[in-house]
Amino acid sequence: MTGAVHVHGTPRFGVVVPNSGPLADRQNIETVARMADDLGFDSIWAIDHIVIPASDVDTFGQTVFEQLIVLSHVAGMTKRASLGTTVMVLPYRNAVVAAKMLATLDALSGGRLILGIGSGWVEPEFRVLGVDYESRGDTTDKTLEVMKSLWSGDDLDPESEFSDIKFLPIPVQRPHPPILVGGHSMRAFRRAVEFGQGWHPTTALPEDELIDAVTRFLAYWQEAGRKEVPEVALGIPIRVTDGPPPDEPEIWLGARTVAGPASYVAEELARLSQYITHFVIHPAARSSAELLEQVEAIGLDVVPGLRVRS
């Protein structure tokens, strides 16, 4: 796209465990996590819902395992892959309690946490949790402020509301785990620049809009004076097939799926990698057997060639 600001370097690749939906069970979560770690994926992710409104069951399924407990469980059975939240809906949780849980996870995993965050969008879920939907943006910003303050450890501001407490452990990663902000509004971009290390979009956006948004985000990042290269972590469903790509785009969890032979999927990701630093992959599968086949195909037939090419 004309005028686009490109990112550079070798992209990273993550896989989302099935902690939500029809395939959400202990065995699938554990098997996918171990496979991802063994196959060399850079990261393992879990999505966040507390309840599933009846109107969204067709999209997300009825079962959802709590995100941070899943990642804590996964941390104990893996050795090297980072552990990501895609995304953690901050208004759902008490800020101090969430800060404690995230710091504990980062400390016990040896500094492997990636904190993808968002302000949420499923209004019935807010209502069930007793959380105000209209003020979710302000709540998200305040929660980030509280977390970053508590994670400063001995450097706690003596003028802050937490000046008379001790908060340990703090995250291994200093000054805190990388924060990636979801959403594609200007407020999300501002939040990423003010609080985070990057942006976490999904292919729910059409490709031309996605690339335009990446360009706008990177320009905004530079205009704000941020010197480091930001992460752009794309949530993307993938389905490796034996046959040709489908004539019509497939939708998985509300997002556009890249589907086709491994060579085709690799070409599509290579094309997007000029804008993307981290692919957060949802393996699109409808059975446990297919799920494991997809993780293996992506890990063995798609990702290695992209690493070499980059």
Beta strands, then each sheet from edge to edge (+ up, - down):
strand 1: 12-16
strand 2: 43-46
strand 3: 82-89
strand 4: 113-118
strand 5: 179-182
strand 6: 198-200
strand 7: 231-240
strand 8: 250-252
strand 9: 255-260
strand 10: 278-283
sheet 1: 8+ 9- 7- 6- 5- 4- 3- 2- 1- 10-
end
